[in-house]
């Protein structure tokens, strides 16, 4: 029996297969961020159940499923996957901040100027969502380009959210504390 892929659930290769997570030890929650899902999921160690929390962001345009072109040979399929990733949103790493009782969730915005043959266009603008303890979005902001492109290299300390700063050559690295002003109105 031959299996066929349902394009409704095909999100486009490696870039959408990562599962990002963080642990809230105080509440016994494993919080999950899927690249192709705007919503957040969490697993409670107390009742051993998975829950979904809908997210409301300005990323109103959800990630479209990938529709692969039929080809017989060559690397067009790989190129299609890459183009799909750069022209869509993707959600990334999520971190629990036990000092401020918030979550930080990174995302990437589509890059409409992406050119497969021009390495300089490979950058996707980063966004950061600050979520309260109930995983509701309290703040959304853009990450300046001087912060490193891979937000998986971030961590939380008493000082705040620390992100690797971009340095040409990367022979050494520098960490910056990212400051966000959130006012409860």
Residue, then its C-alpha position, 0 to 999 in steps of 0.5 A: x500500500x502506498x502512502x500519500x502525503x496530505x498537503x494540508x499537514x505538510x509545512x515545508x521541510x526541516x525549518x518547520x520540524x523543530x519543537x521548541x520548549x521551556x519548563x515552568x517548574x513552579x506550575x509543572x508545565x512543559x510549554x511547547x512552541x511549534x514553528x508552524x503553529x501560532x497557538x501554544x501547547x503545554x503539558x501539565x505534569x500534575x494531570x498528565x494532559x496536553x492543552x492548547x492555548x490560542x494566541x492573538x498576535x498581529x501575525x494574523x496571516x497563518x503559515x500556509x501549507x507547503x505544496x510541493x512541485x512534482x519533479x523527477x530529478x534535481x534540487x528544485x524540491x529543496x529550493x521550494x522548501x527553502x523559498x516556502x520557509x522564507x516567505x512565511x512566518x515561523x515561530x521559534x524558541x520559547x523561554x520561561x522567565x521565573x523572575x518576572x513571571x512571563x514567557x518570551x516567544x520568538x518568531x520570524x516574519x516573512x522575507x518578501x525580498x528573499x532571493x535563493x541565489x543571494x545569501x545577503x537576503x537570507x535574513x528574516x526579521x525577528x519578533x518577540x512576544x511576551x506572554x503572561x503566566x496564562x500564556x496570553x500575549x501582553x506585548x509584541x515587538x521587533x528584535x533589532x538586527x544587531x542581535x544574533x539571527x539564531x534566537x535559540x542562543x538566548x537564556x534568562x537570568x535575574x537581569x532579564x532575557x539575554x540574547x547573543x549579539x551579532x559579531x562579524x566573524x564570530x571569533x568571540x561572542x557577546x551577550x546583550x540583555x534585551x530590555x522591554x518596557x511593558x506597561x499594564x494599561 
